[in-house]
Amino acid sequence: MRGSSFTVYSPTTRRTEIRQSRLLAKLLDGLRWLARKIAERRNRSAVMELSDDQLKDIGLSRGQIESDVHISSHYWNNKGL
């Protein structure tokens, strides 16, 4: 005779699942942060390669590069674009 099979979740199992999902969420947040930092660095490097005349054409000076790249990449990442 074959018995019926069903799963009974105990409170401990449910708490473990919740803990694991929170850990996964934190891991994903960390990966998103790392990806954002890599993109900021890539953007900053690309702008740093421009000549002074090219920077002038787009309305930037060397001193503005650090803050402008950070602000624009932060803005775009928070808007999800």
PyMOL Python script that loads the backbone (N, CA, C, O; Angstrom):
from pymol import cmd

cmd.read_pdbstr("""\
ATOM      1  N   MET A   1       0.849  -1.172   0.000  1.00  0.00           N
ATOM      2  CA  MET A   1       0.000   0.000   0.000  1.00  0.00           C
ATOM      3  C   MET A   1       0.894   1.234   0.000  1.00  0.00           C
ATOM      4  O   MET A   1       1.903   1.294   0.703  1.00  0.00           O
ATOM      5  N   ARG A   2       0.518   2.170  -0.769  1.00  0.00           N
ATOM      6  CA  ARG A   2       1.311   3.377  -0.908  1.00  0.00           C
ATOM      7  C   ARG A   2       0.677   4.494  -0.071  1.00  0.00           C
ATOM      8  O   ARG A   2      -0.526   4.747  -0.143  1.00  0.00           O
ATOM      9  N   GLY A   3       1.511   5.139   0.710  1.00  0.00           N
ATOM     10  CA  GLY A   3       1.008   6.225   1.555  1.00  0.00           C
ATOM     11  C   GLY A   3       0.925   7.533   0.782  1.00  0.00           C
ATOM     12  O   GLY A   3       1.592   7.706  -0.238  1.00  0.00           O
ATOM     13  N   SER A   4       0.112   8.438   1.267  1.00  0.00           N
ATOM     14  CA  SER A   4       0.006   9.738   0.621  1.00  0.00           C
ATOM     15  C   SER A   4       1.230  10.573   1.002  1.00  0.00           C
ATOM     16  O   SER A   4       1.781  10.434   2.094  1.00  0.00           O
ATOM     17  N   SER A   5       1.628  11.419   0.099  1.00  0.00           N
ATOM     18  CA  SER A   5       2.778  12.274   0.393  1.00  0.00           C
ATOM     19  C   SER A   5       2.319  13.726   0.376  1.00  0.00           C
ATOM     20  O   SER A   5       1.659  14.183  -0.557  1.00  0.00           O
ATOM     21  N   PHE A   6       2.676  14.408   1.398  1.00  0.00           N
ATOM     22  CA  PHE A   6       2.411  15.832   1.474  1.00  0.00           C
ATOM     23  C   PHE A   6       3.482  16.447   2.353  1.00  0.00           C
ATOM     24  O   PHE A   6       4.121  15.763   3.153  1.00  0.00           O
ATOM     25  N   THR A   7       3.665  17.737   2.192  1.00  0.00           N
ATOM     26  CA  THR A   7       4.717  18.427   2.927  1.00  0.00           C
ATOM     27  C   THR A   7       4.090  19.339   3.958  1.00  0.00           C
ATOM     28  O   THR A   7       3.171  20.104   3.668  1.00  0.00           O
ATOM     29  N   VAL A   8       4.596  19.242   5.141  1.00  0.00           N
ATOM     30  CA  VAL A   8       4.161  20.128   6.209  1.00  0.00           C
ATOM     31  C   VAL A   8       5.340  21.043   6.526  1.00  0.00           C
ATOM     32  O   VAL A   8       6.416  20.588   6.913  1.00  0.00           O
ATOM     33  N   TYR A   9       5.112  22.326   6.356  1.00  0.00           N
ATOM     34  CA  TYR A   9       6.171  23.289   6.648  1.00  0.00           C
ATOM     35  C   TYR A   9       6.089  23.700   8.102  1.00  0.00           C
ATOM     36  O   TYR A   9       5.060  24.177   8.581  1.00  0.00           O
ATOM     37  N   SER A  10       7.171  23.508   8.772  1.00  0.00           N
ATOM     38  CA  SER A  10       7.219  23.938  10.168  1.00  0.00           C
ATOM     39  C   SER A  10       7.615  25.408  10.199  1.00  0.00           C
ATOM     40  O   SER A  10       8.155  25.919   9.218  1.00  0.00           O
ATOM     41  N   PRO A  11       7.358  26.092  11.304  1.00  0.00           N
ATOM     42  CA  PRO A  11       7.763  27.500  11.412  1.00  0.00           C
ATOM     43  C   PRO A  11       9.263  27.681  11.188  1.00  0.00           C
ATOM     44  O   PRO A  11       9.681  28.703  10.643  1.00  0.00           O
ATOM     45  N   THR A  12      10.063  26.727  11.592  1.00  0.00           N
ATOM     46  CA  THR A  12      11.510  26.830  11.405  1.00  0.00           C
ATOM     47  C   THR A  12      11.859  26.827   9.929  1.00  0.00           C
ATOM     48  O   THR A  12      12.701  27.615   9.497  1.00  0.00           O
ATOM     49  N   THR A  13      11.239  25.967   9.152  1.00  0.00           N
ATOM     50  CA  THR A  13      11.496  25.904   7.716  1.00  0.00           C
ATOM     51  C   THR A  13      11.092  27.208   7.051  1.00  0.00           C
ATOM     52  O   THR A  13      11.817  27.716   6.195  1.00  0.00           O
ATOM     53  N   ARG A  14       9.960  27.750   7.428  1.00  0.00           N
ATOM     54  CA  ARG A  14       9.487  29.013   6.844  1.00  0.00           C
ATOM     55  C   ARG A  14      10.450  30.146   7.177  1.00  0.00           C
ATOM     56  O   ARG A  14      10.760  30.971   6.318  1.00  0.00           O
ATOM     57  N   ARG A  15      10.925  30.188   8.428  1.00  0.00           N
ATOM     58  CA  ARG A  15      11.881  31.230   8.819  1.00  0.00           C
ATOM     59  C   ARG A  15      13.171  31.094   8.023  1.00  0.00           C
ATOM     60  O   ARG A  15      13.776  32.097   7.644  1.00  0.00           O
ATOM     61  N   THR A  16      13.591  29.874   7.769  1.00  0.00           N
ATOM     62  CA  THR A  16      14.798  29.651   6.980  1.00  0.00           C
ATOM     63  C   THR A  16      14.612  30.156   5.559  1.00  0.00           C
ATOM     64  O   THR A  16      15.520  30.769   4.997  1.00  0.00           O
ATOM     65  N   GLU A  17      13.445  29.907   4.972  1.00  0.00           N
ATOM     66  CA  GLU A  17      13.163  30.397   3.620  1.00  0.00           C
ATOM     67  C   GLU A  17      13.175  31.920   3.580  1.00  0.00           C
ATOM     68  O   GLU A  17      13.707  32.509   2.638  1.00  0.00           O
ATOM     69  N   ILE A  18      12.602  32.555   4.578  1.00  0.00           N
ATOM     70  CA  ILE A  18      12.583  34.017   4.643  1.00  0.00           C
ATOM     71  C   ILE A  18      14.007  34.547   4.775  1.00  0.00           C
ATOM     72  O   ILE A  18      14.383  35.508   4.103  1.00  0.00           O
ATOM     73  N   ARG A  19      14.785  33.925   5.631  1.00  0.00           N
ATOM     74  CA  ARG A  19      16.173  34.335   5.837  1.00  0.00           C
ATOM     75  C   ARG A  19      16.967  34.196   4.536  1.00  0.00           C
ATOM     76  O   ARG A  19      17.771  35.067   4.201  1.00  0.00           O
ATOM     77  N   GLN A  20      16.743  33.111   3.811  1.00  0.00           N
ATOM     78  CA  GLN A  20      17.442  32.891   2.549  1.00  0.00           C
ATOM     79  C   GLN A  20      17.027  33.920   1.503  1.00  0.00           C
ATOM     80  O   GLN A  20      17.865  34.394   0.736  1.00  0.00           O
ATOM     81  N   SER A  21      15.753  34.267   1.465  1.00  0.00           N
ATOM     82  CA  SER A  21      15.312  35.257   0.477  1.00  0.00           C
ATOM     83  C   SER A  21      15.873  36.635   0.819  1.00  0.00           C
ATOM     84  O   SER A  21      16.197  37.405  -0.085  1.00  0.00           O
ATOM     85  N   ARG A  22      15.992  36.956   2.091  1.00  0.00           N
ATOM     86  CA  ARG A  22      16.607  38.233   2.488  1.00  0.00           C
ATOM     87  C   ARG A  22      18.081  38.248   2.124  1.00  0.00           C
ATOM     88  O   ARG A  22      18.600  39.263   1.659  1.00  0.00           O
ATOM     89  N   LEU A  23      18.751  37.133   2.333  1.00  0.00           N
ATOM     90  CA  LEU A  23      20.159  37.031   1.978  1.00  0.00           C
ATOM     91  C   LEU A  23      20.339  37.197   0.470  1.00  0.00           C
ATOM     92  O   LEU A  23      21.255  37.890   0.028  1.00  0.00           O
ATOM     93  N   LEU A  24      19.482  36.574  -0.310  1.00  0.00           N
ATOM     94  CA  LEU A  24      19.535  36.703  -1.764  1.00  0.00           C
ATOM     95  C   LEU A  24      19.301  38.154  -2.182  1.00  0.00           C
ATOM     96  O   LEU A  24      19.978  38.661  -3.077  1.00  0.00           O
ATOM     97  N   ALA A  25      18.355  38.816  -1.545  1.00  0.00           N
ATOM     98  CA  ALA A  25      18.066  40.219  -1.861  1.00  0.00           C
ATOM     99  C   ALA A  25      19.285  41.091  -1.566  1.00  0.00           C
ATOM    100  O   ALA A  25      19.624  41.973  -2.356  1.00  0.00           O
ATOM    101  N   LYS A  26      19.941  40.847  -0.435  1.00  0.00           N
ATOM    102  CA  LYS A  26      21.133  41.620  -0.086  1.00  0.00           C
ATOM    103  C   LYS A  26      22.273  41.333  -1.058  1.00  0.00           C
ATOM    104  O   LYS A  26      23.025  42.238  -1.420  1.00  0.00           O
ATOM    105  N   LEU A  27      22.400  40.098  -1.474  1.00  0.00           N
ATOM    106  CA  LEU A  27      23.425  39.736  -2.445  1.00  0.00           C
ATOM    107  C   LEU A  27      23.174  40.448  -3.779  1.00  0.00           C
ATOM    108  O   LEU A  27      24.107  40.962  -4.397  1.00  0.00           O
ATOM    109  N   LEU A  28      21.923  40.476  -4.214  1.00  0.00           N
ATOM    110  CA  LEU A  28      21.585  41.169  -5.458  1.00  0.00           C
ATOM    111  C   LEU A  28      21.831  42.670  -5.340  1.00  0.00           C
ATOM    112  O   LEU A  28      22.305  43.296  -6.289  1.00  0.00           O
ATOM    113  N   ASP A  29      21.512  43.255  -4.182  1.00  0.00           N
ATOM    114  CA  ASP A  29      21.802  44.676  -3.963  1.00  0.00           C
ATOM    115  C   ASP A  29      23.301  44.938  -4.072  1.00  0.00           C
ATOM    116  O   ASP A  29      23.723  45.926  -4.674  1.00  0.00           O
ATOM    117  N   GLY A  30      24.089  44.059  -3.494  1.00  0.00           N
ATOM    118  CA  GLY A  30      25.540  44.204  -3.565  1.00  0.00           C
ATOM    119  C   GLY A  30      26.051  44.099  -4.991  1.00  0.00           C
ATOM    120  O   GLY A  30      26.946  44.847  -5.385  1.00  0.00           O
ATOM    121  N   LEU A  31      25.499  43.188  -5.761  1.00  0.00           N
ATOM    122  CA  LEU A  31      25.910  43.047  -7.159  1.00  0.00           C
ATOM    123  C   LEU A  31      25.508  44.268  -7.986  1.00  0.00           C
ATOM    124  O   LEU A  31      26.255  44.702  -8.863  1.00  0.00           O
ATOM    125  N   ARG A  32      24.339  44.815  -7.705  1.00  0.00           N
ATOM    126  CA  ARG A  32      23.905  46.038  -8.408  1.00  0.00           C
ATOM    127  C   ARG A  32      24.828  47.205  -8.076  1.00  0.00           C
ATOM    128  O   ARG A  32      25.186  47.984  -8.959  1.00  0.00           O
ATOM    129  N   TRP A  33      25.215  47.329  -6.798  1.00  0.00           N
ATOM    130  CA  TRP A  33      26.123  48.392  -6.375  1.00  0.00           C
ATOM    131  C   TRP A  33      27.460  48.250  -7.104  1.00  0.00           C
ATOM    132  O   TRP A  33      28.008  49.227  -7.616  1.00  0.00           O
ATOM    133  N   LEU A  34      27.975  47.021  -7.143  1.00  0.00           N
ATOM    134  CA  LEU A  34      29.249  46.768  -7.810  1.00  0.00           C
ATOM    135  C   LEU A  34      29.155  47.096  -9.303  1.00  0.00           C
ATOM    136  O   LEU A  34      30.069  47.708  -9.856  1.00  0.00           O
ATOM    137  N   ALA A  35      28.082  46.704  -9.950  1.00  0.00           N
ATOM    138  CA  ALA A  35      27.892  47.009 -11.377  1.00  0.00           C
ATOM    139  C   ALA A  35      27.831  48.515 -11.604  1.00  0.00           C
ATOM    140  O   ALA A  35      28.378  49.019 -12.585  1.00  0.00           O
ATOM    141  N   ARG A  36      27.165  49.237 -10.696  1.00  0.00           N
ATOM    142  CA  ARG A  36      27.080  50.699 -10.812  1.00  0.00           C
ATOM    143  C   ARG A  36      28.464  51.335 -10.682  1.00  0.00           C
ATOM    144  O   ARG A  36      28.799  52.257 -11.426  1.00  0.00           O
ATOM    145  N   LYS A  37      29.269  50.842  -9.734  1.00  0.00           N
ATOM    146  CA  LYS A  37      30.612  51.386  -9.544  1.00  0.00           C
ATOM    147  C   LYS A  37      31.497  51.106 -10.750  1.00  0.00           C
ATOM    148  O   LYS A  37      32.295  51.956 -11.144  1.00  0.00           O
ATOM    149  N   ILE A  38      31.364  49.928 -11.334  1.00  0.00           N
ATOM    150  CA  ILE A  38      32.141  49.587 -12.533  1.00  0.00           C
ATOM    151  C   ILE A  38      31.743  50.500 -13.690  1.00  0.00           C
ATOM    152  O   ILE A  38      32.603  50.975 -14.432  1.00  0.00           O
ATOM    153  N   ALA A  39      30.429  50.749 -13.845  1.00  0.00           N
ATOM    154  CA  ALA A  39      29.954  51.632 -14.917  1.00  0.00           C
ATOM    155  C   ALA A  39      30.453  53.062 -14.693  1.00  0.00           C
ATOM    156  O   ALA A  39      30.843  53.738 -15.645  1.00  0.00           O
ATOM    157  N   GLU A  40      30.442  53.523 -13.447  1.00  0.00           N
ATOM    158  CA  GLU A  40      30.949  54.868 -13.154  1.00  0.00           C
ATOM    159  C   GLU A  40      32.421  54.985 -13.519  1.00  0.00           C
ATOM    160  O   GLU A  40      32.847  55.981 -14.103  1.00  0.00           O
ATOM    161  N   ARG A  41      33.185  53.974 -13.177  1.00  0.00           N
ATOM    162  CA  ARG A  41      34.611  53.994 -13.493  1.00  0.00           C
ATOM    163  C   ARG A  41      34.834  53.995 -15.009  1.00  0.00           C
ATOM    164  O   ARG A  41      35.691  54.718 -15.515  1.00  0.00           O
ATOM    165  N   ARG A  42      34.062  53.187 -15.719  1.00  0.00           N
ATOM    166  CA  ARG A  42      34.171  53.132 -17.177  1.00  0.00           C
ATOM    167  C   ARG A  42      33.819  54.488 -17.789  1.00  0.00           C
ATOM    168  O   ARG A  42      34.510  54.960 -18.691  1.00  0.00           O
ATOM    169  N   ASN A  43      32.750  55.112 -17.303  1.00  0.00           N
ATOM    170  CA  ASN A  43      32.344  56.427 -17.807  1.00  0.00           C
ATOM    171  C   ASN A  43      33.415  57.476 -17.538  1.00  0.00           C
ATOM    172  O   ASN A  43      33.758  58.271 -18.414  1.00  0.00           O
ATOM    173  N   ARG A  44      33.932  57.468 -16.327  1.00  0.00           N
ATOM    174  CA  ARG A  44      34.959  58.436 -15.942  1.00  0.00           C
ATOM    175  C   ARG A  44      36.199  58.259 -16.819  1.00  0.00           C
ATOM    176  O   ARG A  44      36.785  59.242 -17.272  1.00  0.00           O
ATOM    177  N   SER A  45      36.598  57.010 -17.059  1.00  0.00           N
ATOM    178  CA  SER A  45      37.772  56.744 -17.897  1.00  0.00           C
ATOM    179  C   SER A  45      37.553  57.229 -19.325  1.00  0.00           C
ATOM    180  O   SER A  45      38.457  57.795 -19.940  1.00  0.00           O
ATOM    181  N   ALA A  46      36.353  57.007 -19.848  1.00  0.00           N
ATOM    182  CA  ALA A  46      36.051  57.445 -21.214  1.00  0.00           C
ATOM    183  C   ALA A  46      36.111  58.960 -21.328  1.00  0.00           C
ATOM    184  O   ALA A  46      36.639  59.487 -22.308  1.00  0.00           O
ATOM    185  N   VAL A  47      35.583  59.658 -20.350  1.00  0.00           N
ATOM    186  CA  VAL A  47      35.592  61.125 -20.387  1.00  0.00           C
ATOM    187  C   VAL A  47      37.010  61.656 -20.182  1.00  0.00           C
ATOM    188  O   VAL A  47      37.383  62.668 -20.775  1.00  0.00           O
ATOM    189  N   MET A  48      37.794  60.987 -19.355  1.00  0.00           N
ATOM    190  CA  MET A  48      39.166  61.429 -19.106  1.00  0.00           C
ATOM    191  C   MET A  48      40.021  61.332 -20.375  1.00  0.00           C
ATOM    192  O   MET A  48      41.012  62.051 -20.502  1.00  0.00           O
ATOM    193  N   GLU A  49      39.657  60.467 -21.298  1.00  0.00           N
ATOM    194  CA  GLU A  49      40.410  60.311 -22.536  1.00  0.00           C
ATOM    195  C   GLU A  49      40.140  61.436 -23.536  1.00  0.00           C
ATOM    196  O   GLU A  49      40.863  61.576 -24.522  1.00  0.00           O
ATOM    197  N   LEU A  50      39.114  62.230 -23.288  1.00  0.00           N
ATOM    198  CA  LEU A  50      38.803  63.328 -24.201  1.00  0.00           C
ATOM    199  C   LEU A  50      39.842  64.436 -24.055  1.00  0.00           C
ATOM    200  O   LEU A  50      40.406  64.649 -22.983  1.00  0.00           O
ATOM    201  N   SER A  51      40.075  65.126 -25.155  1.00  0.00           N
ATOM    202  CA  SER A  51      41.002  66.265 -25.113  1.00  0.00           C
ATOM    203  C   SER A  51      40.297  67.453 -24.447  1.00  0.00           C
ATOM    204  O   SER A  51      39.081  67.444 -24.255  1.00  0.00           O
ATOM    205  N   ASP A  52      41.088  68.474 -24.099  1.00  0.00           N
ATOM    206  CA  ASP A  52      40.516  69.674 -23.485  1.00  0.00           C
ATOM    207  C   ASP A  52      39.518  70.353 -24.422  1.00  0.00           C
ATOM    208  O   ASP A  52      38.497  70.873 -23.972  1.00  0.00           O
ATOM    209  N   ASP A  53      39.809  70.350 -25.716  1.00  0.00           N
ATOM    210  CA  ASP A  53      38.884  70.953 -26.695  1.00  0.00           C
ATOM    211  C   ASP A  53      37.575  70.173 -26.765  1.00  0.00           C
ATOM    212  O   ASP A  53      36.500  70.767 -26.855  1.00  0.00           O
ATOM    213  N   GLN A  54      37.663  68.838 -26.725  1.00  0.00           N
ATOM    214  CA  GLN A  54      36.448  68.021 -26.749  1.00  0.00           C
ATOM    215  C   GLN A  54      35.628  68.247 -25.485  1.00  0.00           C
ATOM    216  O   GLN A  54      34.401  68.324 -25.543  1.00  0.00           O
ATOM    217  N   LEU A  55      36.300  68.354 -24.348  1.00  0.00           N
ATOM    218  CA  LEU A  55      35.588  68.638 -23.098  1.00  0.00           C
ATOM    219  C   LEU A  55      34.896  69.993 -23.165  1.00  0.00           C
ATOM    220  O   LEU A  55      33.762  70.152 -22.716  1.00  0.00           O
ATOM    221  N   LYS A  56      35.602  70.962 -23.735  1.00  0.00           N
ATOM    222  CA  LYS A  56      35.023  72.304 -23.876  1.00  0.00           C
ATOM    223  C   LYS A  56      33.774  72.262 -24.750  1.00  0.00           C
ATOM    224  O   LYS A  56      32.795  72.957 -24.480  1.00  0.00           O
ATOM    225  N   ASP A  57      33.816  71.434 -25.807  1.00  0.00           N
ATOM    226  CA  ASP A  57      32.666  71.308 -26.716  1.00  0.00           C
ATOM    227  C   ASP A  57      31.420  70.790 -25.991  1.00  0.00           C
ATOM    228  O   ASP A  57      30.301  71.181 -26.323  1.00  0.00           O
ATOM    229  N   ILE A  58      31.609  69.934 -25.028  1.00  0.00           N
ATOM    230  CA  ILE A  58      30.446  69.396 -24.297  1.00  0.00           C
ATOM    231  C   ILE A  58      30.194  70.142 -22.989  1.00  0.00           C
ATOM    232  O   ILE A  58      29.335  69.755 -22.196  1.00  0.00           O
ATOM    233  N   GLY A  59      30.953  71.214 -22.775  1.00  0.00           N
ATOM    234  CA  GLY A  59      30.694  72.081 -21.630  1.00  0.00           C
ATOM    235  C   GLY A  59      31.254  71.579 -20.307  1.00  0.00           C
ATOM    236  O   GLY A  59      30.684  71.848 -19.249  1.00  0.00           O
ATOM    237  N   LEU A  60      32.360  70.857 -20.360  1.00  0.00           N
ATOM    238  CA  LEU A  60      32.991  70.365 -19.133  1.00  0.00           C
ATOM    239  C   LEU A  60      34.430  70.833 -19.039  1.00  0.00           C
ATOM    240  O   LEU A  60      35.073  71.117 -20.049  1.00  0.00           O
ATOM    241  N   SER A  61      34.917  70.906 -17.833  1.00  0.00           N
ATOM    242  CA  SER A  61      36.339  71.134 -17.606  1.00  0.00           C
ATOM    243  C   SER A  61      36.892  69.892 -16.916  1.00  0.00           C
ATOM    244  O   SER A  61      36.123  69.067 -16.423  1.00  0.00           O
ATOM    245  N   ARG A  62      38.197  69.751 -16.874  1.00  0.00           N
ATOM    246  CA  ARG A  62      38.820  68.589 -16.221  1.00  0.00           C
ATOM    247  C   ARG A  62      38.371  68.464 -14.765  1.00  0.00           C
ATOM    248  O   ARG A  62      38.161  67.358 -14.268  1.00  0.00           O
ATOM    249  N   GLY A  63      38.229  69.586 -14.095  1.00  0.00           N
ATOM    250  CA  GLY A  63      37.843  69.572 -12.680  1.00  0.00           C
ATOM    251  C   GLY A  63      36.426  69.068 -12.441  1.00  0.00           C
ATOM    252  O   GLY A  63      36.115  68.569 -11.360  1.00  0.00           O
ATOM    253  N   GLN A  64      35.579  69.196 -13.435  1.00  0.00           N
ATOM    254  CA  GLN A  64      34.182  68.778 -13.286  1.00  0.00           C
ATOM    255  C   GLN A  64      33.956  67.302 -13.579  1.00  0.00           C
ATOM    256  O   GLN A  64      32.916  66.750 -13.220  1.00  0.00           O
ATOM    257  N   ILE A  65      34.917  66.663 -14.224  1.00  0.00           N
ATOM    258  CA  ILE A  65      34.706  65.287 -14.683  1.00  0.00           C
ATOM    259  C   ILE A  65      34.321  64.356 -13.543  1.00  0.00           C
ATOM    260  O   ILE A  65      33.344  63.616 -13.658  1.00  0.00           O
ATOM    261  N   GLU A  66      35.053  64.378 -12.469  1.00  0.00           N
ATOM    262  CA  GLU A  66      34.801  63.444 -11.358  1.00  0.00           C
ATOM    263  C   GLU A  66      33.376  63.561 -10.838  1.00  0.00           C
ATOM    264  O   GLU A  66      32.680  62.555 -10.705  1.00  0.00           O
ATOM    265  N   SER A  67      32.938  64.778 -10.542  1.00  0.00           N
ATOM    266  CA  SER A  67      31.603  64.924  -9.967  1.00  0.00           C
ATOM    267  C   SER A  67      30.497  64.734 -11.003  1.00  0.00           C
ATOM    268  O   SER A  67      29.459  64.149 -10.692  1.00  0.00           O
ATOM    269  N   ASP A  68      30.702  65.220 -12.231  1.00  0.00           N
ATOM    270  CA  ASP A  68      29.664  65.100 -13.253  1.00  0.00           C
ATOM    271  C   ASP A  68      29.409  63.655 -13.649  1.00  0.00           C
ATOM    272  O   ASP A  68      28.253  63.261 -13.806  1.00  0.00           O
ATOM    273  N   VAL A  69      30.445  62.864 -13.815  1.00  0.00           N
ATOM    274  CA  VAL A  69      30.260  61.461 -14.184  1.00  0.00           C
ATOM    275  C   VAL A  69      29.549  60.729 -13.067  1.00  0.00           C
ATOM    276  O   VAL A  69      28.652  59.926 -13.325  1.00  0.00           O
ATOM    277  N   HIS A  70      29.938  60.996 -11.820  1.00  0.00           N
ATOM    278  CA  HIS A  70      29.304  60.325 -10.683  1.00  0.00           C
ATOM    279  C   HIS A  70      27.824  60.696 -10.592  1.00  0.00           C
ATOM    280  O   HIS A  70      26.972  59.827 -10.408  1.00  0.00           O
ATOM    281  N   ILE A  71      27.528  61.971 -10.721  1.00  0.00           N
ATOM    282  CA  ILE A  71      26.145  62.426 -10.595  1.00  0.00           C
ATOM    283  C   ILE A  71      25.283  61.878 -11.727  1.00  0.00           C
ATOM    284  O   ILE A  71      24.172  61.406 -11.483  1.00  0.00           O
ATOM    285  N   SER A  72      25.782  61.936 -12.963  1.00  0.00           N
ATOM    286  CA  SER A  72      24.956  61.471 -14.074  1.00  0.00           C
ATOM    287  C   SER A  72      24.733  59.966 -14.012  1.00  0.00           C
ATOM    288  O   SER A  72      23.625  59.503 -14.282  1.00  0.00           O
ATOM    289  N   SER A  73      25.763  59.186 -13.661  1.00  0.00           N
ATOM    290  CA  SER A  73      25.558  57.736 -13.597  1.00  0.00           C
ATOM    291  C   SER A  73      24.649  57.382 -12.424  1.00  0.00           C
ATOM    292  O   SER A  73      23.857  56.445 -12.522  1.00  0.00           O
ATOM    293  N   HIS A  74      24.749  58.112 -11.325  1.00  0.00           N
ATOM    294  CA  HIS A  74      23.863  57.873 -10.186  1.00  0.00           C
ATOM    295  C   HIS A  74      22.420  58.182 -10.574  1.00  0.00           C
ATOM    296  O   HIS A  74      21.505  57.439 -10.220  1.00  0.00           O
ATOM    297  N   TYR A  75      22.221  59.279 -11.302  1.00  0.00           N
ATOM    298  CA  TYR A  75      20.884  59.665 -11.742  1.00  0.00           C
ATOM    299  C   TYR A  75      20.289  58.600 -12.658  1.00  0.00           C
ATOM    300  O   TYR A  75      19.148  58.183 -12.456  1.00  0.00           O
ATOM    301  N   TRP A  76      21.043  58.153 -13.660  1.00  0.00           N
ATOM    302  CA  TRP A  76      20.534  57.180 -14.609  1.00  0.00           C
ATOM    303  C   TRP A  76      20.248  55.844 -13.944  1.00  0.00           C
ATOM    304  O   TRP A  76      19.243  55.206 -14.257  1.00  0.00           O
ATOM    305  N   ASN A  77      21.105  55.410 -13.041  1.00  0.00           N
ATOM    306  CA  ASN A  77      20.880  54.119 -12.386  1.00  0.00           C
ATOM    307  C   ASN A  77      19.662  54.148 -11.466  1.00  0.00           C
ATOM    308  O   ASN A  77      18.948  53.151 -11.360  1.00  0.00           O
ATOM    309  N   ASN A  78      19.420  55.253 -10.813  1.00  0.00           N
ATOM    310  CA  ASN A  78      18.252  55.341  -9.925  1.00  0.00           C
ATOM    311  C   ASN A  78      16.955  55.461 -10.709  1.00  0.00           C
ATOM    312  O   ASN A  78      15.895  55.080 -10.212  1.00  0.00           O
ATOM    313  N   LYS A  79      17.024  55.980 -11.912  1.00  0.00           N
ATOM    314  CA  LYS A  79      15.820  56.107 -12.739  1.00  0.00           C
ATOM    315  C   LYS A  79      15.523  54.818 -13.492  1.00  0.00           C
ATOM    316  O   LYS A  79      14.466  54.679 -14.108  1.00  0.00           O
ATOM    317  N   GLY A  80      16.463  53.877 -13.439  1.00  0.00           N
ATOM    318  CA  GLY A  80      16.253  52.598 -14.112  1.00  0.00           C
ATOM    319  C   GLY A  80      16.385  52.687 -15.621  1.00  0.00           C
ATOM    320  O   GLY A  80      15.864  51.838 -16.343  1.00  0.00           O
ATOM    321  N   LEU A  81      17.072  53.703 -16.097  1.00  0.00           N
ATOM    322  CA  LEU A  81      17.240  53.863 -17.552  1.00  0.00           C
ATOM    323  C   LEU A  81      18.542  53.259 -17.996  1.00  0.00           C
ATOM    324  O   LEU A  81      18.865  53.292 -19.184  1.00  0.00           O
TER     325      LEU A  81
END
""", "prot")
cmd.dss("prot")
cmd.show_as("cartoon", "prot")
cmd.util.cbc("prot")
cmd.orient("prot")
